[in-house]
């Protein structure tokens, strides 16, 4: 999980009749803060195209609290994981900071 800013959204490839080949968006993030991972400063996360498929409606240059699911070939997220706009995540981020601080004291 991380706090990140969207730097790029790759739109899915469309075939000749306008149907998507993948059904996914590839969303590139600049990672601003991490709680549970040692990812690099940037990462790419996959999300579905629609909310019905649990896709998340990311927008470029906006910040989000992103909960991810690691799959063998990629990292995925969506509305079903708890991912949300940073404006809606202040309380959760505070709790995550407190949990991290507490776990560091135990070690």
N, C-alpha and C positions, 0 to 999 in steps of 0.2 A: 504494500500500500504506500502511496506517496501523494504529496501535493505537487501538482505540476501545471505548467502553462502550455497550452496547445500551440505548437509552432507550425504545424502543417497537417492537413487532412487530405489523404489520397482518395479520390473518388473511385468507385469500382469501375472496371472495364465493362462497357456495354457491347453486346453483339449487334449484328445488323438489324435486328427487329426491336432493339431497345431493351432487351432483357439483360440483367446483370449476369456476369460469369461467376462472381464470387459471393455476392450478397453481403460483402463486408466493406467497412471503411478501415483504412490503416491510419491511425492517428499518432503523430509524432509529438512527444512531450519534452520540454525542458523540465527536469526534475528540480524542484525548489526545496523540498524537504522529504525525508524518508523516515518511516517508522519500523518497517519490517522487511528489510532486504538490503543488499549492497549493490544495487544497480548503478549503472554509470550516470553521468549528468544528463543523458538523453536516452529515451527509450521509445519504441513503437508498440502500440497497443491496438488490438483488433476489436472492433465492435460491429454488431449487425446493423443493417440499414434502417430497420424500423423498431419502434417501441414494442410492437407485438412480438418481435423476436428478441426482446430484452435489449435492443440496441440503445445506446445513449446518444443524445443529440449534441455532441460537442461542437463548439464554435472556436475558430482560430483566435488566438491572442487572449483567450479567457482562461482563468485558473479553476482547477477542480481538485477535490479530494478523490483519488482514484483507488478503488479496491480492485485487485486483479486476480485472475485465475490463471495459473501457469499450466499450459498444455504442452505436449511434447514438441510441437512445432512453433508455437507462438505464445504471446501473453494476451489474454482476453479480458474484457470488462463489459458492463452494461448496466441498465437500471436495476436489474435483479441482484447485483453485487453490493449495492449501497453507494455506488459512485454518485457524487453530487457536486453542484456548483459550489465554489469556495464560500460564497456568501451564506450558504445554508449549512456550512460544516464547522463553524467556529467552536461550538460546544464539543463536537467529536474530536477535533484536533487538540483541544485542551485536555480531554480525557486521554488521548493517545500519548501526549507529552507526559502526563502524570504517570501513566503505566510504564512508559520507558524509564522515567526517573526512578520509579519504585523498583523495577527489575534490575537496574544498574546498582542500586544500593544493596540488593540481595546478593549479587555476585561478588 
